[in-house]
Amino acid sequence: MEVLQWLQKWFDENRAGHSEEGVQIRNSANIGWEVIIGLRHTYLDKQVMEPAGIQRSETDWFKARVTGNVFKAKCGPQNLVEVLEAFKEWSIECELLK
């Protein structure tokens, strides 16, 4: 399943819209993307995520972490799918452990 379809399904099943942050994807000031996903009231509530990321070049990079029940990531202009895949993988790992 494509990651965007998966994210839509995750959002619907977990009622992530009930958190203050919901799901936000927007362009960032550094010519890239910022992703914010609220985790409160989902099975990811209070789950710990080790910071993740990679720096391949000035424009090919991403950084992701969970802070205060919010998944936050920033990435280069061509790394949005990679960030969403990182969230998906972490989410699935947490679901398997519950």
Phi and psi restraints in degrees (value plus and minus 20) as a CYANA .aco file:
   2 GLU   PHI     -79.4   -39.4
   2 GLU   PSI     127.3   167.3
   3 VAL   PHI     -82.2   -42.2
   3 VAL   PSI     -53.8   -13.8
   4 LEU   PHI     -88.6   -48.6
   4 LEU   PSI     -59.8   -19.8
   5 GLN   PHI     -83.2   -43.2
   5 GLN   PSI     -61.5   -21.5
   6 TRP   PHI     -81.5   -41.5
   6 TRP   PSI     -64.5   -24.5
   7 LEU   PHI     -82.4   -42.4
   7 LEU   PSI     -60.7   -20.7
   8 GLN   PHI     -79.8   -39.8
   8 GLN   PSI     -64.6   -24.6
   9 LYS   PHI     -85.8   -45.8
   9 LYS   PSI     -64.1   -24.1
  10 TRP   PHI     -78.9   -38.9
  10 TRP   PSI     -65.9   -25.9
  11 PHE   PHI     -78.6   -38.6
  11 PHE   PSI     -67.6   -27.6
  12 ASP   PHI     -85.3   -45.3
  12 ASP   PSI     -66.9   -26.9
  13 GLU   PHI     -89.2   -49.2
  13 GLU   PSI     -49.3    -9.3
  14 ASN   PHI    -123.6   -83.6
  14 ASN   PSI     -19.3    20.7
  15 ARG   PHI      30.7    70.7
  15 ARG   PSI      23.0    63.0
  16 ALA   PHI     -81.7   -41.7
  16 ALA   PSI     -38.8     1.2
  17 GLY   PHI     -85.9   -45.9
  17 GLY   PSI     -35.8     4.2
  18 HIS   PHI     -98.4   -58.4
  18 HIS   PSI     -33.8     6.2
  19 SER   PHI    -102.0   -62.0
  19 SER   PSI     138.4   178.4
  20 GLU   PHI     -78.9   -38.9
  20 GLU   PSI     -59.7   -19.7
  21 GLU   PHI    -100.9   -60.9
  21 GLU   PSI     -52.3   -12.3
  22 GLY   PHI      40.0    80.0
  22 GLY   PSI    -159.3  -119.3
  23 VAL   PHI    -143.5  -103.5
  23 VAL   PSI     102.9   142.9
  24 GLN   PHI    -146.2  -106.2
  24 GLN   PSI     111.5   151.5
  25 ILE   PHI    -150.2  -110.2
  25 ILE   PSI     100.9   140.9
  26 ARG   PHI    -167.3  -127.3
  26 ARG   PSI     141.6   181.6
  27 ASN   PHI     -94.8   -54.8
  27 ASN   PSI     129.9   169.9
  28 SER   PHI    -129.8   -89.8
  28 SER   PSI     147.4   187.4
  29 ALA   PHI     -85.2   -45.2
  29 ALA   PSI     -42.8    -2.8
  30 ASN   PHI    -114.3   -74.3
  30 ASN   PSI      10.3    50.3
  31 ILE   PHI      35.6    75.6
  31 ILE   PSI      42.6    82.6
  32 GLY   PHI    -182.2  -142.2
  32 GLY   PSI    -172.2  -132.2
  33 TRP   PHI    -142.9  -102.9
  33 TRP   PSI     133.5   173.5
  34 GLU   PHI    -148.8  -108.8
  34 GLU   PSI     112.4   152.4
  35 VAL   PHI    -142.5  -102.5
  35 VAL   PSI     109.0   149.0
  36 ILE   PHI    -150.4  -110.4
  36 ILE   PSI     104.4   144.4
  37 ILE   PHI    -150.6  -110.6
  37 ILE   PSI      96.9   136.9
  38 GLY   PHI     -91.9   -51.9
  38 GLY   PSI     114.7   154.7
  39 LEU   PHI    -128.3   -88.3
  39 LEU   PSI     -31.3     8.7
  40 ARG   PHI     -80.4   -40.4
  40 ARG   PSI     119.6   159.6
  41 HIS   PHI      50.0    90.0
  41 HIS   PSI       0.1    40.1
  42 THR   PHI    -142.7  -102.7
  42 THR   PSI     150.6   190.6
  43 TYR   PHI     -88.5   -48.5
  43 TYR   PSI     -28.4    11.6
  44 LEU   PHI    -110.8   -70.8
  44 LEU   PSI     -21.8    18.2
  45 ASP   PHI     -73.6   -33.6
  45 ASP   PSI     103.9   143.9
  46 LYS   PHI      47.9    87.9
  46 LYS   PSI      -5.9    34.1
  47 GLN   PHI     -98.7   -58.7
  47 GLN   PSI     128.6   168.6
  48 VAL   PHI    -119.3   -79.3
  48 VAL   PSI     115.8   155.8
  49 MET   PHI    -146.0  -106.0
  49 MET   PSI     106.6   146.6
  50 GLU   PHI     -87.3   -47.3
  50 GLU   PSI     116.4   156.4
  51 PRO   PHI     -73.5   -33.5
  51 PRO   PSI     119.4   159.4
  52 ALA   PHI    -145.9  -105.9
  52 ALA   PSI     136.4   176.4
  53 GLY   PHI     146.0   186.0
  53 GLY   PSI     151.9   191.9
  54 ILE   PHI    -176.5  -136.5
  54 ILE   PSI     127.7   167.7
  55 GLN   PHI    -148.0  -108.0
  55 GLN   PSI      79.0   119.0
  56 ARG   PHI    -110.6   -70.6
  56 ARG   PSI     -55.6   -15.6
  57 SER   PHI    -179.8  -139.8
  57 SER   PSI    -196.6  -156.6
  58 GLU   PHI     -83.7   -43.7
  58 GLU   PSI     -47.2    -7.2
  59 THR   PHI    -134.7   -94.7
  59 THR   PSI     -23.7    16.3
  60 ASP   PHI    -138.3   -98.3
  60 ASP   PSI      70.4   110.4
  61 TRP   PHI    -182.4  -142.4
  61 TRP   PSI     144.2   184.2
  62 PHE   PHI    -178.7  -138.7
  62 PHE   PSI     135.0   175.0
  63 LYS   PHI    -157.0  -117.0
  63 LYS   PSI     114.5   154.5
  64 ALA   PHI    -160.0  -120.0
  64 ALA   PSI     126.4   166.4
  65 ARG   PHI    -180.1  -140.1
  65 ARG   PSI     146.3   186.3
  66 VAL   PHI    -135.2   -95.2
  66 VAL   PSI     106.6   146.6
  67 THR   PHI    -154.4  -114.4
  67 THR   PSI     103.2   143.2
  68 GLY   PHI      33.8    73.8
  68 GLY   PSI      27.8    67.8
  69 ASN   PHI      45.4    85.4
  69 ASN   PSI       7.0    47.0
  70 VAL   PHI    -154.8  -114.8
  70 VAL   PSI     106.6   146.6
  71 PHE   PHI    -100.8   -60.8
  71 PHE   PSI     105.8   145.8
  72 LYS   PHI    -148.6  -108.6
  72 LYS   PSI     113.8   153.8
  73 ALA   PHI    -164.8  -124.8
  73 ALA   PSI     130.8   170.8
  74 LYS   PHI    -152.9  -112.9
  74 LYS   PSI     130.1   170.1
  75 CYS   PHI    -177.9  -137.9
  75 CYS   PSI     149.4   189.4
  76 GLY   PHI     -90.8   -50.8
  76 GLY   PSI     152.3   192.3
  77 PRO   PHI     -84.0   -44.0
  77 PRO   PSI     -42.1    -2.1
  78 GLN   PHI    -129.6   -89.6
  78 GLN   PSI      -4.9    35.1
  79 ASN   PHI    -132.9   -92.9
  79 ASN   PSI      -7.7    32.3
  80 LEU   PHI     -81.3   -41.3
  80 LEU   PSI     -65.0   -25.0
  81 VAL   PHI     -82.3   -42.3
  81 VAL   PSI     -59.7   -19.7
  82 GLU   PHI     -81.7   -41.7
  82 GLU   PSI     -60.6   -20.6
  83 VAL   PHI     -85.2   -45.2
  83 VAL   PSI     -65.8   -25.8
  84 LEU   PHI     -84.0   -44.0
  84 LEU   PSI     -56.3   -16.3
  85 GLU   PHI     -84.9   -44.9
  85 GLU   PSI     -58.6   -18.6
  86 ALA   PHI     -83.3   -43.3
  86 ALA   PSI     -61.9   -21.9
  87 PHE   PHI     -83.8   -43.8
  87 PHE   PSI     -63.6   -23.6
  88 LYS   PHI     -80.4   -40.4
  88 LYS   PSI     -68.3   -28.3
  89 GLU   PHI     -80.4   -40.4
  89 GLU   PSI     -65.1   -25.1
  90 TRP   PHI     -83.3   -43.3
  90 TRP   PSI     -63.0   -23.0
  91 SER   PHI     -79.9   -39.9
  91 SER   PSI     -65.1   -25.1
  92 ILE   PHI     -85.4   -45.4
  92 ILE   PSI     -61.5   -21.5
  93 GLU   PHI     -78.8   -38.8
  93 GLU   PSI     -65.1   -25.1
  94 CYS   PHI     -84.3   -44.3
  94 CYS   PSI     -60.2   -20.2
  95 GLU   PHI     -84.3   -44.3
  95 GLU   PSI     -57.9   -17.9
  96 LEU   PHI     -88.2   -48.2
  96 LEU   PSI     -47.0    -7.0
  97 LEU   PHI    -106.2   -66.2
  97 LEU   PSI     -32.1     7.9
